[in-house]
């Protein structure tokens, strides 16, 4: 199916630790893995893990000093209105950079690559066939 939209690739299946090691080391072109959710987590913790420079789950090696500082500020924010406003600001910056795009329902599958371009159609949906590098 990927070849139909101009993506030619060799699919390699790795056991979880080898895959994460490849992602952390940047030894991949495109990576797809499942996600597991559950429990309670604050936005600041999730954003720090996924999008701060050197974050433990920052598999696409996204790095933006402004986002790093805003996440630190978010972690210290206690009022709901301020927290929500700052979270929105951070997410808008990250969305413009589009380092990650969910391929499946919810957050079950994500694709990681540097320089991913994600156009949004007028319905607010993203068409997988319109993604490009």
CORMOMO-V479513 format. One record per residue. N is the residue number from 1. PHI is phi in radians with two decimals (none if undefined). OMEGA is omega in whole degrees, -180 to 180 (NA if undefined). D_CENTER is the distance of its C-alpha to the mean C-alpha in Angstrom with 1 decimal. Layout:
# CORMOMO-V479513
[[N	PHI	OMEGA	D_CENTER] [N	PHI	OMEGA	D_CENTER]]
This chain:
# CORMOMO-V479513
[[1	none	180	22.4] [2	-1.15	180	20.1] [3	-1.07	180	23.2] [4	-1.13	178	24.3] [5	-1.93	174	21.5] [6	1.52	178	22.2] [7	-1.90	178	19.9] [8	-1.83	-175	22.2] [9	-2.65	172	21.0] [10	-1.80	-178	22.3] [11	-1.54	180	20.6] [12	-2.17	178	20.8] [13	-1.77	-180	20.5] [14	-2.10	173	20.1] [15	-1.23	-170	20.9] [16	-0.90	-177	18.0] [17	-1.20	177	19.0] [18	-1.16	180	19.6] [19	-1.14	180	16.2] [20	-1.09	177	14.4] [21	-1.07	178	17.0] [22	-1.12	179	16.3] [23	-1.12	-178	12.6] [24	-1.08	179	13.6] [25	-1.41	-179	16.5] [26	1.28	-177	14.7] [27	-1.61	179	17.1] [28	-2.90	174	15.5] [29	-1.80	176	14.9] [30	-2.35	178	12.5] [31	-2.24	176	11.4] [32	-2.26	176	11.3] [33	-2.58	178	11.7] [34	-1.31	178	12.6] [35	-2.19	178	11.5] [36	-2.11	179	14.2] [37	-2.07	177	14.5] [38	2.57	180	17.6] [39	1.37	179	19.4] [40	-1.86	176	19.1] [41	-2.52	177	16.6] [42	-1.32	179	16.6] [43	-1.00	-178	13.7] [44	-1.03	-180	14.5] [45	-1.18	179	14.1] [46	-1.14	179	10.8] [47	-1.12	179	9.5] [48	-1.10	-179	11.5] [49	-1.16	-174	10.4] [50	-1.57	-171	6.6] [51	-2.27	178	7.1] [52	-1.36	180	10.9] [53	-1.01	-180	12.6] [54	1.40	179	13.4] [55	-1.03	-175	11.5] [56	-1.03	179	12.3] [57	-1.93	-179	9.0] [58	-1.44	-173	7.5] [59	-1.21	-180	8.0] [60	-1.60	178	7.2] [61	1.04	176	9.6] [62	-1.10	180	8.3] [63	-2.57	177	11.6] [64	-2.56	-178	13.2] [65	-0.98	178	16.4] [66	-1.13	178	16.6] [67	-1.12	178	13.4] [68	-0.99	-179	14.7] [69	-1.17	180	18.0] [70	-1.14	178	16.9] [71	-1.14	177	15.0] [72	-1.07	178	18.3] [73	-1.14	179	20.3] [74	-1.04	-178	18.4] [75	-1.08	-180	19.2] [76	-1.73	-178	22.9] [77	-1.45	-176	23.1] [78	-1.95	-179	25.2] [79	-1.49	-174	26.2] [80	-1.04	-178	24.2] [81	-1.08	179	24.6] [82	-1.14	180	23.4] [83	-1.11	-180	20.5] [84	-1.12	-179	19.4] [85	-1.15	180	20.1] [86	-1.19	176	18.1] [87	-1.06	179	15.1] [88	-1.07	179	15.3] [89	-1.06	180	15.8] [90	-1.10	-178	12.8] [91	-1.11	178	10.5] [92	-1.15	177	12.6] [93	-1.13	-179	12.1] [94	-1.12	-179	8.3] [95	-1.09	178	8.9] [96	-1.12	179	11.6] [97	-1.41	178	9.7] [98	0.83	179	7.3] [99	-1.32	-177	5.2] [100	-2.42	176	3.2] [101	-2.37	178	6.2] [102	-1.24	-180	7.9] [103	-1.63	-175	11.2] [104	-2.01	179	13.3] [105	-1.30	179	14.7] [106	1.06	-180	12.8] [107	-2.03	-178	10.0] [108	-1.27	-180	12.1] [109	-2.33	178	10.5] [110	-2.36	175	7.3] [111	-1.92	-179	7.9] [112	-2.12	171	6.9] [113	-2.91	178	9.3] [114	-1.41	174	10.6] [115	1.39	-180	12.0] [116	-1.19	178	10.6] [117	-1.77	-176	12.7] [118	-2.17	176	12.2] [119	-1.35	179	15.5] [120	-1.92	-180	16.2] [121	-1.41	-172	19.7] [122	-1.14	176	22.3] [123	-1.58	-177	21.6] [124	1.55	-180	18.1] [125	-1.59	176	16.8] [126	-1.88	178	14.8] [127	-1.67	-179	16.8] [128	-0.98	-178	15.4] [129	-1.18	-179	18.5] [130	-1.64	180	17.7] [131	-1.25	179	14.6] [132	-2.65	178	15.7] [133	-2.12	NA	15.4]]
